[in-house]
Amino acid sequence: MTPLVLALRSSPQERLDLSPLVPHRLAGKTAAEISRLQLDTARDPVTVADIFRLRAGDAGHIRIEGATDRLDRIGQDMAGGEIVVEGDAGNQAGRAMRGGRLTVEGNAGHWTASAMRGGHIEVAGSAGDRLGGPLAGETAGMRGGVVVVRGDVGARAGDRLRRGTIIVEGRARDHAGSRMIAGTLVLRRGAGRLPGYLMRRGTIVLGESCDELSPTFVDCGAHDLVALRLMAAFVREHSAAAAAALRPPLRRLAGDMAVLGKGEIFAVME
Amino acid sequence: MRSMMVRGIRIDDTFAEAFPMRATAVVITADSMRWARQAALTMTGFATSVIGCGCEAGIDAELSSRQTPDRRPGVRALIFAVSTSELQKQLQNRVGQCVLTTAGTACYAGLVGEEALKLGSALRFFGDGWQISKRFAGKHYWRVPVMDGEFVCEATTGLTKNAVGGGNLLIMGRSAETTLAAAEAATKAISAVPDVITPFPGGIVRSGSKVGSKYKAPASTNEAYCPTLRGAVKTALDSDVGSVLEIVIDGLTETAVGDAMRAGLAAIVKLGPKRGALRVSAGNYGGKLGPHHFHLKDLLP
C-alpha cells in the first residue's frame, strides 16, 4: 500500500497544528482537498500545500518527511491507520488518540500521548515533559493504549495516568507518575526525584534507582509475583530491554500514603 | 437390538442422545503441575452430574508453561450447566472456594465465547479494597492480596451456548475387571481429545440412571443394565455380560463430543473382547428429548 506522503518544504515560520492530518479525517478526500486544509496557529492562513509537497497515496498510511519540532498535534484524535513521522514531532503528538499507530522516528515534544485512549505510539528518540499527561483543567491523562519511548522522558511522565501502559527505555526526570490514578509506567533506567508523587493507584516499575524516593512510600518487601510475569510478557512484546526490569524479585513500595496510598512502585533489589 | 460385530465386539445399532448445555473454561496455573492439578481436581471434584451437583466439570487438558499466560504449568478445566445463571453461580463458587484457596494458583479465561461470565470481577471483593486491577493487551486481570502473595484472576471468561452434554458409551463386559479395563482404555483415549470432559470419577460411571423413580427422586438406577437383576426385570443385558460401565462425555461442540466417542470406541475395539468389552451400546430417550444424536455405527473405527 503506497502511503500518503507529506514532505516538508522548509522549516515553518510558526508552530503548526497538524491535527487535521489523521487517516479518518483524510479518508475520501482528494489530493486537492487535502492541499487546501489549514494548519495555521497564527493570524495568517497556512495550508497543507504551503508547507508540504504532497504525494497522493492511501490516507490510512501517512508519512511525514522532514518533520521538525514545530509540527504540533500530529495524530491528534487518530482513530486508526498509521502515521510515521520521519524526524521530530512537536507538542501533543498523539493527543487523545483512540486507535492506530503513530511512530516518531526522532524526538517528541511535551504532552506526547496526552489523554490518549487507545492505539500505539512509539518514539524512537526522547519525549518531553508530561508524557501522557492531561492539559490544564483535565481530570485524567492517558486512559488507554501503549506508549513506548526508546530514549529518555521529561518531568511528570505519566501524570494523572488513568489506564494503559507507558514504557520508557531510558530515564525519566522528576515526579514520574505524579498523581497517577491507575495504569502502568515502566522506567527501565529509573527516574529523577520523587517518582509516584501523590499517586493514588497504579504501578510504577523502576529498572534502576531514582534520585530521591518520597518518604510517603512504605516498604512491603521483596516479592516474586505472578502479576509481574504477566506484565513482563506484555512489556516484552514492545521492549525486551524494559521487560528485563521486571525480573523478580522486586521490592514493592506502597504509596503515596500522602493520598490514597494504593499505588505501588516496584524497584530492583539493592 | 440389532448389532454389528467389530473385531469380536458387538456394537449396538443405536445412538447416544445428547443435549444443549452452557459451558465455560478456565485455565488454572500454579508453581508446579502438582498444585495446578490439585486446584482443578478440587474445583471439579463434586461435579459429576447437573442433577445433584449443579454442574458437570472436569479437566480437559494439562498445559505446559509455554501454553499459559504466566508461563507456569497449568490445567484447563471445563464446566457445564443447564443455564447461564447456574453456570455463573457454579463458576464463582468453585473458583472462589477451590482455586483461590489453593497455594500459588492463578486463574485465567480458558474460552473465548460469545458472552462473558464473571470470574475475577466477582472474586475481587475478597480483596476487601486492596485488590488491584490491571489491563494488558486487551485482557483485564484482578490481583487479590492473599497470605502467600497475590491471587491473579482474569476478570471474565467466555461462555458458549453451543456446548453438548450427555454423549455416552455403555460398555459391557464379562467381568468387572475386563469391563473396567475397556472403560479405562476408552477414557484414556478420550482424554486426548480437546474440548471434552468425562465428568464422573476417573471418567467412568457405574450407576447409570433412568429418569424417574418409584420414590420422589428425579432419577434412579437403570435396572435394565444391572447384571444382578438380569432375571428379575426386563433386562437389556445378554447372558454373558457380568458388568456394565458408562462413560459420559460433555463437549464444547457437537464435533468434539463425536470425536471423543469415536476415540473411545476405537480404544475399546483395539483392546478386544478377551481383555475388554463384549458389547458396546449407548443411552438415549428414544430420540425425542435431545437434539444431538451420535449413532455408534457412524463412529466406528
Interface residues (C-beta under 8 A of the other chain):
Chain A: R163 G164 T165 A182 T184 R201 T203 H223 D224 L225 V226 A227 R229 L230 M231 A233 F234 E237 K262 E264
Chain B: T29 P69 D70 R71 R72 A106 W130 I132 S133 K134 R135 F136 A137 Y141 R143 G149 E150 V152
